[in-house]
Structures are given as structure tokens and as C-alpha cells.
């Protein structure tokens, strides 16, 4: 499994989740029947996803109606909760789940650039609502990060102290760091198994809000860094 802050490919996501992840909203279709969301805050993103509260909360926008069901642009129509058949859309499934009182877990992956993604971590689906945007209604989901989360499946991941997080790195910072470090480990130059790493750990007063405190490291160096910091 991946740890929050890991940089991965779309193929990695599909292999882990066990299906071809083509849509942004995937209800109970991922690994262990967990729901999966793909998000982006890039300027050219078709949806208005946001990271709020210093990285503790995601506000995720639902998806537009199918183009074959409308005349003209789907952006002129309300985001649907139901298909013409009456069955729930992906919007509807997440909407009903969020308002059921059950705080289910959702894994969130964020697009950094074409072909490059980061695992943002596990979140609880807190609530959903319909919001007026212009002349139409869009679905909004609120997700709160799960604290004290880690990952399983590798020694490197199990040793990372930074996985016990209460917030994620904001998108703007991730974009800046990936560009500044040229998509390479700042120490060895590797482009494989990269991770967003705090120079000064959050647990020691470091911040996730400034690019100056975030760097790209490969998995081996993240592991070594975590072990050295945990030694007395």
C-alpha cells in the first residue's frame, strides 16, 4: 500500500485498487471495497476541488451529467444525483452515504501533472450538500483527514514517522516542490519511489504550508531519515 505523500503513477493506482480507475468518483470499487476519489486543484481542472483548513479538509466537487444525456455543455445543467432510470449516479451514492451518519473511509489521489499523482491519504466522508454555482447546482463533499494513518506492506513505510499526520501538504506546495526539485530525489537524483518529505518534521514544529520545508526524497532515503530521527 502507499503512504500519504507518496508520488505514484496512474498505473500504480489501478494496480493497487484492482480496477482501471478512469472516473474521478468510484464508490465501493477499490481495494477492500473502499471508495476512491481522484482530485485536482490545477487551473485547468474541470471541477473545483479545494484543500482547506491547512490541509485537514478536502471539499470535493461532484461530477457533471453525462454528455449524451444533455444538449450542449454539461456545465449548463445541475449535477445529477440520479440517472434517468432512477438509479443513483456516483454523485448520488456518495451523497447518500455522506448523509447516512456513517463516516466511511475514502482514499484520495491527487493529480500533480499528467502521469504524476500523489496519494493524499485516507479521509472520512463527513457530509454532502447541493451548492448554487451560477445558474446550476453542484454536489459538494466534505472529507476530513484520518489522523494517525500509516501504511502496510513494506518496512520503509512502517518506519515513517511522518505518516502519523493530521494534515496533508497543500496542492500549491506540492506543485512548487515537484517543479523546484525537478521530479527527482534531492539527495540521490532518483526518479523512482518518490515521497514528499518534511525537512523539519511536523512533530518537531515543521510546517506543511511552506515549500521551503518540503522536499522530494526516494523511499530508501525517507526510510533512513525516519530511522535516524527516531534514534535516541
FISEZA-991645 format. One record per residue (C-alpha): residue number from 1; residue in three letters; x, z, y. Coordinates in pm, 1 decimal. Example, Ala and Ser with C-alpha at 12.3 -4.5 7.8 and 13.67 -1.06 7.14 Angstrom:
<recs>
{nr:1 rest:ALA c1:1230.0 c3:780.0 c2:-450.0} .
{nr:2 rest:SER c1:1367.0 c3:714.0 c2:-106.0} .
</recs>
This chain:
<recs>
{nr:1 rest:UNK c1:0.0 c3:0.0 c2:0.0} .
{nr:2 rest:UNK c1:102.0 c3:-41.0 c2:361.3} .
{nr:3 rest:UNK c1:170.5 c3:230.6 c2:613.8} .
{nr:4 rest:UNK c1:40.5 c3:236.9 c2:972.6} .
{nr:5 rest:UNK c1:274.6 c3:30.5 c2:1185.7} .
{nr:6 rest:UNK c1:393.7 c3:-198.9 c2:905.2} .
{nr:7 rest:UNK c1:430.8 c3:-564.8 c2:1006.1} .
{nr:8 rest:UNK c1:292.5 c3:-795.1 c2:738.7} .
{nr:9 rest:UNK c1:165.4 c3:-1146.8 c2:679.7} .
{nr:10 rest:UNK c1:-188.3 c3:-1265.3 c2:618.7} .
{nr:11 rest:UNK c1:-85.9 c3:-1335.8 c2:260.5} .
{nr:12 rest:UNK c1:19.9 c3:-971.2 c2:223.6} .
{nr:13 rest:UNK c1:-324.1 c3:-860.0 c2:340.9} .
{nr:14 rest:UNK c1:-500.0 c3:-1087.0 c2:92.0} .
{nr:15 rest:UNK c1:-280.5 c3:-979.2 c2:-198.0} .
{nr:16 rest:UNK c1:-333.1 c3:-610.4 c2:-131.6} .
{nr:17 rest:UNK c1:-706.6 c3:-628.0 c2:-60.2} .
{nr:18 rest:UNK c1:-765.9 c3:-852.9 c2:-359.3} .
{nr:19 rest:UNK c1:-954.7 c3:-1137.2 c2:-191.3} .
{nr:20 rest:UNK c1:-897.4 c3:-1418.4 c2:57.7} .
{nr:21 rest:UNK c1:-957.8 c3:-1244.3 c2:389.6} .
{nr:22 rest:UNK c1:-1094.2 c3:-1519.7 c2:610.4} .
{nr:23 rest:UNK c1:-1358.5 c3:-1338.2 c2:812.3} .
{nr:24 rest:UNK c1:-1291.0 c3:-1059.5 c2:1058.2} .
{nr:25 rest:UNK c1:-1562.1 c3:-831.5 c2:918.0} .
{nr:26 rest:UNK c1:-1555.1 c3:-754.7 c2:546.7} .
{nr:27 rest:UNK c1:-1795.3 c3:-489.2 c2:423.5} .
{nr:28 rest:UNK c1:-1701.2 c3:-311.7 c2:98.7} .
{nr:29 rest:UNK c1:-1499.3 c3:-607.9 c2:-27.1} .
{nr:30 rest:UNK c1:-1143.7 c3:-476.3 c2:-6.5} .
{nr:31 rest:UNK c1:-917.9 c3:-280.8 c2:-239.4} .
{nr:32 rest:UNK c1:-1111.4 c3:11.1 c2:-394.6} .
{nr:33 rest:UNK c1:-1429.7 c3:-134.5 c2:-240.6} .
{nr:34 rest:UNK c1:-1316.8 c3:-29.2 c2:107.6} .
{nr:35 rest:UNK c1:-1432.3 c3:-220.0 c2:415.7} .
{nr:36 rest:UNK c1:-1176.4 c3:-425.9 c2:606.5} .
{nr:37 rest:UNK c1:-1168.4 c3:-535.9 c2:971.2} .
{nr:38 rest:UNK c1:-934.2 c3:-787.5 c2:1131.6} .
{nr:39 rest:UNK c1:-889.3 c3:-742.1 c2:1504.7} .
{nr:40 rest:UNK c1:-707.7 c3:-891.6 c2:1801.6} .
{nr:41 rest:UNK c1:-674.8 c3:-796.1 c2:2166.4} .
{nr:42 rest:UNK c1:-490.4 c3:-1115.4 c2:2264.5} .
{nr:43 rest:UNK c1:-619.4 c3:-1302.4 c2:2569.1} .
{nr:44 rest:UNK c1:-735.0 c3:-1595.7 c2:2356.2} .
{nr:45 rest:UNK c1:-923.6 c3:-1381.6 c2:2105.6} .
{nr:46 rest:UNK c1:-1288.8 c3:-1489.2 c2:2060.0} .
{nr:47 rest:UNK c1:-1401.1 c3:-1125.1 c2:2057.8} .
{nr:48 rest:UNK c1:-1346.1 c3:-831.7 c2:2289.7} .
{nr:49 rest:UNK c1:-1175.0 c3:-571.5 c2:2071.0} .
{nr:50 rest:UNK c1:-1027.9 c3:-270.2 c2:2251.0} .
{nr:51 rest:UNK c1:-792.3 c3:18.5 c2:2178.5} .
{nr:52 rest:UNK c1:-893.5 c3:330.1 c2:2373.1} .
{nr:53 rest:UNK c1:-809.2 c3:695.9 c2:2416.1} .
{nr:54 rest:UNK c1:-432.7 c3:642.4 c2:2396.3} .
{nr:55 rest:UNK c1:-456.4 c3:481.9 c2:2054.7} .
{nr:56 rest:UNK c1:-706.4 c3:716.2 c2:1889.4} .
{nr:57 rest:UNK c1:-1011.7 c3:488.8 c2:1905.2} .
{nr:58 rest:UNK c1:-1094.6 c3:123.9 c2:1844.8} .
{nr:59 rest:UNK c1:-1401.0 c3:-38.8 c2:1997.8} .
{nr:60 rest:UNK c1:-1464.5 c3:-341.7 c2:1780.4} .
{nr:61 rest:UNK c1:-1694.8 c3:-625.2 c2:1880.5} .
{nr:62 rest:UNK c1:-1923.7 c3:-775.9 c2:1620.0} .
{nr:63 rest:UNK c1:-1924.4 c3:-1143.9 c2:1535.5} .
{nr:64 rest:UNK c1:-2133.8 c3:-1431.3 c2:1664.4} .
{nr:65 rest:UNK c1:-2407.7 c3:-1608.0 c2:1476.7} .
{nr:66 rest:UNK c1:-2315.4 c3:-1899.5 c2:1252.0} .
{nr:67 rest:UNK c1:-2272.7 c3:-2223.1 c2:1444.4} .
{nr:68 rest:UNK c1:-2502.9 c3:-2409.6 c2:1206.5} .
{nr:69 rest:UNK c1:-2790.5 c3:-2177.3 c2:1298.1} .
{nr:70 rest:UNK c1:-2790.3 c3:-2240.3 c2:1675.1} .
{nr:71 rest:UNK c1:-2789.8 c3:-2523.8 c2:1924.4} .
{nr:72 rest:UNK c1:-2484.8 c3:-2533.1 c2:2147.0} .
{nr:73 rest:UNK c1:-2240.4 c3:-2243.1 c2:2182.0} .
{nr:74 rest:UNK c1:-2289.7 c3:-1932.8 c2:1968.9} .
{nr:75 rest:UNK c1:-2178.2 c3:-1735.3 c2:2276.6} .
{nr:76 rest:UNK c1:-2522.4 c3:-1804.2 c2:2426.3} .
{nr:77 rest:UNK c1:-2701.2 c3:-1611.0 c2:2152.4} .
{nr:78 rest:UNK c1:-2731.8 c3:-1244.1 c2:2057.0} .
{nr:79 rest:UNK c1:-2500.3 c3:-1133.4 c2:1778.2} .
{nr:80 rest:UNK c1:-2736.7 c3:-1106.1 c2:1479.7} .
{nr:81 rest:UNK c1:-2796.9 c3:-811.8 c2:1252.1} .
{nr:82 rest:UNK c1:-2995.5 c3:-1027.1 c2:1007.9} .
{nr:83 rest:UNK c1:-2981.8 c3:-1378.0 c2:867.6} .
{nr:84 rest:UNK c1:-3293.8 c3:-1599.0 c2:884.1} .
{nr:85 rest:UNK c1:-3358.2 c3:-1495.2 c2:522.2} .
{nr:86 rest:UNK c1:-3380.9 c3:-1131.7 c2:631.6} .
{nr:87 rest:UNK c1:-3057.7 c3:-1027.7 c2:462.0} .
{nr:88 rest:UNK c1:-2808.2 c3:-828.0 c2:663.0} .
{nr:89 rest:UNK c1:-2520.3 c3:-1006.1 c2:830.4} .
{nr:90 rest:UNK c1:-2176.1 c3:-843.5 c2:834.0} .
{nr:91 rest:UNK c1:-2276.4 c3:-706.9 c2:1174.6} .
{nr:92 rest:UNK c1:-2587.4 c3:-556.3 c2:1019.9} .
{nr:93 rest:UNK c1:-2405.2 c3:-398.7 c2:726.7} .
{nr:94 rest:UNK c1:-2151.6 c3:-223.3 c2:949.1} .
{nr:95 rest:UNK c1:-2426.0 c3:-133.2 c2:1199.8} .
{nr:96 rest:UNK c1:-2645.8 c3:33.6 c2:938.6} .
{nr:97 rest:UNK c1:-2351.0 c3:211.5 c2:778.4} .
{nr:98 rest:UNK c1:-2229.2 c3:347.0 c2:1112.6} .
{nr:99 rest:UNK c1:-2570.5 c3:487.3 c2:1195.4} .
{nr:100 rest:UNK c1:-2637.4 c3:627.7 c2:849.1} .
{nr:101 rest:UNK c1:-2449.0 c3:950.4 c2:918.8} .
{nr:102 rest:UNK c1:-2186.8 c3:870.6 c2:654.7} .
{nr:103 rest:UNK c1:-1840.3 c3:839.4 c2:808.5} .
{nr:104 rest:UNK c1:-1694.0 c3:579.0 c2:577.3} .
{nr:105 rest:UNK c1:-1332.7 c3:467.0 c2:582.8} .
{nr:106 rest:UNK c1:-1233.4 c3:123.9 c2:714.6} .
{nr:107 rest:UNK c1:-887.0 c3:-34.2 c2:702.4} .
{nr:108 rest:UNK c1:-790.7 c3:-224.1 c2:1017.2} .
{nr:109 rest:UNK c1:-534.4 c3:-502.4 c2:1051.7} .
{nr:110 rest:UNK c1:-434.9 c3:-640.7 c2:1392.2} .
{nr:111 rest:UNK c1:-308.4 c3:-990.3 c2:1469.7} .
{nr:112 rest:UNK c1:12.8 c3:-982.3 c2:1674.3} .
{nr:113 rest:UNK c1:76.6 c3:-1357.5 c2:1677.0} .
{nr:114 rest:UNK c1:-1.6 c3:-1648.4 c2:1442.7} .
{nr:115 rest:UNK c1:104.6 c3:-1545.0 c2:1093.1} .
{nr:116 rest:UNK c1:212.4 c3:-1196.3 c2:1202.7} .
{nr:117 rest:UNK c1:-10.9 c3:-891.6 c2:1150.9} .
{nr:118 rest:UNK c1:27.2 c3:-516.5 c2:1163.1} .
{nr:119 rest:UNK c1:-157.7 c3:-254.1 c2:963.4} .
{nr:120 rest:UNK c1:-320.6 c3:-23.1 c2:1218.2} .
{nr:121 rest:UNK c1:-425.5 c3:232.9 c2:960.5} .
{nr:122 rest:UNK c1:-742.5 c3:386.4 c2:820.7} .
{nr:123 rest:UNK c1:-1033.2 c3:469.9 c2:1051.1} .
{nr:124 rest:UNK c1:-1370.6 c3:634.2 c2:1020.5} .
{nr:125 rest:UNK c1:-1668.2 c3:426.1 c2:1128.5} .
{nr:126 rest:UNK c1:-1823.7 c3:659.1 c2:1385.1} .
{nr:127 rest:UNK c1:-2116.9 c3:473.0 c2:1540.6} .
{nr:128 rest:UNK c1:-2257.0 c3:134.4 c2:1636.5} .
{nr:129 rest:UNK c1:-2475.3 c3:7.6 c2:1918.6} .
{nr:130 rest:UNK c1:-2600.8 c3:-308.7 c2:2088.5} .
{nr:131 rest:UNK c1:-2448.1 c3:-373.7 c2:2430.3} .
{nr:132 rest:UNK c1:-2565.5 c3:-613.8 c2:2700.8} .
{nr:133 rest:UNK c1:-2289.0 c3:-860.0 c2:2785.5} .
{nr:134 rest:UNK c1:-2405.6 c3:-1121.7 c2:3030.7} .
{nr:135 rest:UNK c1:-2732.1 c3:-1262.8 c2:2904.4} .
{nr:136 rest:UNK c1:-2693.3 c3:-1156.8 c2:2543.3} .
{nr:137 rest:UNK c1:-2649.6 c3:-853.4 c2:2320.6} .
{nr:138 rest:UNK c1:-2334.1 c3:-793.5 c2:2120.4} .
{nr:139 rest:UNK c1:-2261.6 c3:-542.8 c2:1845.7} .
{nr:140 rest:UNK c1:-2008.8 c3:-269.4 c2:1919.4} .
{nr:141 rest:UNK c1:-1847.2 c3:-44.1 c2:1659.2} .
{nr:142 rest:UNK c1:-1656.2 c3:275.0 c2:1736.9} .
{nr:143 rest:UNK c1:-1379.2 c3:366.3 c2:1491.7} .
{nr:144 rest:UNK c1:-1166.1 c3:681.1 c2:1509.8} .
{nr:145 rest:UNK c1:-822.4 c3:701.6 c2:1352.0} .
{nr:146 rest:UNK c1:-784.7 c3:918.7 c2:1042.8} .
{nr:147 rest:UNK c1:-516.0 c3:1181.6 c2:1114.8} .
{nr:148 rest:UNK c1:-254.2 c3:1283.3 c2:860.8} .
{nr:149 rest:UNK c1:-271.6 c3:949.2 c2:684.9} .
{nr:150 rest:UNK c1:10.4 c3:805.2 c2:485.3} .
{nr:151 rest:UNK c1:51.2 c3:551.0 c2:212.8} .
{nr:152 rest:UNK c1:126.9 c3:534.6 c2:-154.9} .
{nr:153 rest:UNK c1:324.6 c3:304.3 c2:-372.3} .
{nr:154 rest:UNK c1:681.8 c3:340.0 c2:-251.8} .
{nr:155 rest:UNK c1:945.5 c3:602.4 c2:-193.2} .
{nr:156 rest:UNK c1:1011.5 c3:465.7 c2:153.6} .
{nr:157 rest:UNK c1:650.5 c3:506.4 c2:260.1} .
{nr:158 rest:UNK c1:608.2 c3:854.6 c2:116.0} .
{nr:159 rest:UNK c1:904.3 c3:982.4 c2:318.2} .
{nr:160 rest:UNK c1:797.5 c3:855.1 c2:659.4} .
{nr:161 rest:UNK c1:710.2 c3:1147.0 c2:883.0} .
{nr:162 rest:UNK c1:566.8 c3:913.6 c2:1146.5} .
{nr:163 rest:UNK c1:279.9 c3:823.0 c2:915.9} .
{nr:164 rest:UNK c1:119.9 c3:1157.9 c2:992.4} .
{nr:165 rest:UNK c1:-22.8 c3:1020.7 c2:1312.4} .
{nr:166 rest:UNK c1:-311.2 c3:1098.2 c2:1539.0} .
{nr:167 rest:UNK c1:-297.3 c3:769.7 c2:1728.1} .
{nr:168 rest:UNK c1:-173.0 c3:414.7 c2:1690.9} .
{nr:169 rest:UNK c1:57.5 c3:213.4 c2:1910.5} .
{nr:170 rest:UNK c1:-147.8 c3:20.8 c2:2170.7} .
{nr:171 rest:UNK c1:-162.2 c3:-356.3 c2:2134.1} .
{nr:172 rest:UNK c1:17.6 c3:-424.9 c2:2461.6} .
{nr:173 rest:UNK c1:314.0 c3:-215.3 c2:2347.7} .
{nr:174 rest:UNK c1:323.7 c3:-387.4 c2:2008.0} .
{nr:175 rest:UNK c1:328.1 c3:-730.1 c2:2174.9} .
{nr:176 rest:UNK c1:607.8 c3:-623.7 c2:2411.5} .
{nr:177 rest:UNK c1:822.4 c3:-470.1 c2:2138.1} .
{nr:178 rest:UNK c1:784.5 c3:-763.3 c2:1897.7} .
{nr:179 rest:UNK c1:887.1 c3:-1005.9 c2:2173.3} .
{nr:180 rest:UNK c1:1170.9 c3:-787.8 c2:2303.8} .
{nr:181 rest:UNK c1:1319.8 c3:-728.7 c2:1956.6} .
{nr:182 rest:UNK c1:1266.3 c3:-1095.7 c2:1861.8} .
{nr:183 rest:UNK c1:1083.4 c3:-1002.9 c2:1544.0} .
{nr:184 rest:UNK c1:1395.8 c3:-851.4 c2:1389.5} .
{nr:185 rest:UNK c1:1521.8 c3:-508.7 c2:1287.4} .
{nr:186 rest:UNK c1:1718.5 c3:-386.7 c2:1590.9} .
{nr:187 rest:UNK c1:1995.8 c3:-249.4 c2:1367.1} .
{nr:188 rest:UNK c1:2049.7 c3:-495.8 c2:1082.6} .
{nr:189 rest:UNK c1:1867.3 c3:-805.5 c2:1208.4} .
{nr:190 rest:UNK c1:1638.7 c3:-831.6 c2:905.0} .
{nr:191 rest:UNK c1:1305.1 c3:-1007.0 c2:948.7} .
{nr:192 rest:UNK c1:1159.5 c3:-859.8 c2:628.1} .
{nr:193 rest:UNK c1:956.1 c3:-541.1 c2:571.6} .
{nr:194 rest:UNK c1:945.7 c3:-454.4 c2:941.0} .
{nr:195 rest:UNK c1:779.9 c3:-148.6 c2:1088.9} .
{nr:196 rest:UNK c1:705.3 c3:-23.2 c2:1439.9} .
{nr:197 rest:UNK c1:918.5 c3:291.3 c2:1463.6} .
{nr:198 rest:UNK c1:934.5 c3:563.5 c2:1729.3} .
{nr:199 rest:UNK c1:1282.0 c3:621.1 c2:1872.8} .
{nr:200 rest:UNK c1:1182.8 c3:978.5 c2:1960.2} .
{nr:201 rest:UNK c1:918.7 c3:1083.6 c2:1704.0} .
{nr:202 rest:UNK c1:571.6 c3:1164.4 c2:1829.6} .
{nr:203 rest:UNK c1:600.3 c3:1504.7 c2:1662.5} .
{nr:204 rest:UNK c1:900.4 c3:1580.9 c2:1885.5} .
{nr:205 rest:UNK c1:733.6 c3:1474.7 c2:2209.6} .
{nr:206 rest:UNK c1:787.7 c3:1099.4 c2:2188.3} .
{nr:207 rest:UNK c1:521.2 c3:863.2 c2:2316.7} .
{nr:208 rest:UNK c1:341.7 c3:567.3 c2:2159.8} .
{nr:209 rest:UNK c1:242.5 c3:436.0 c2:2502.5} .
{nr:210 rest:UNK c1:578.7 c3:300.6 c2:2621.0} .
{nr:211 rest:UNK c1:770.9 c3:9.7 c2:2470.5} .
{nr:212 rest:UNK c1:1093.5 c3:192.2 c2:2555.1} .
{nr:213 rest:UNK c1:1020.8 c3:445.2 c2:2280.3} .
{nr:214 rest:UNK c1:919.2 c3:190.9 c2:2013.5} .
{nr:215 rest:UNK c1:1148.8 c3:-38.4 c2:1817.4} .
{nr:216 rest:UNK c1:1140.1 c3:-262.7 c2:1513.1} .
{nr:217 rest:UNK c1:1317.0 c3:-131.4 c2:1204.6} .
{nr:218 rest:UNK c1:1320.1 c3:-259.9 c2:849.3} .
{nr:219 rest:UNK c1:1179.5 c3:-40.7 c2:571.0} .
{nr:220 rest:UNK c1:1519.7 c3:80.0 c2:449.4} .
{nr:221 rest:UNK c1:1627.1 c3:198.6 c2:794.6} .
{nr:222 rest:UNK c1:1287.6 c3:356.9 c2:863.3} .
{nr:223 rest:UNK c1:1328.8 c3:549.2 c2:537.9} .
{nr:224 rest:UNK c1:1684.0 c3:659.2 c2:623.2} .
{nr:225 rest:UNK c1:1579.1 c3:755.6 c2:975.0} .
{nr:226 rest:UNK c1:1288.2 c3:965.0 c2:843.8} .
{nr:227 rest:UNK c1:1504.2 c3:1143.1 c2:588.1} .
{nr:228 rest:UNK c1:1777.9 c3:1224.5 c2:842.4} .
{nr:229 rest:UNK c1:1523.3 c3:1369.7 c2:1084.7} .
{nr:230 rest:UNK c1:1370.8 c3:1588.5 c2:813.0} .
{nr:231 rest:UNK c1:1701.6 c3:1745.0 c2:714.3} .
{nr:232 rest:UNK c1:1764.3 c3:2098.7 c2:844.5} .
</recs>
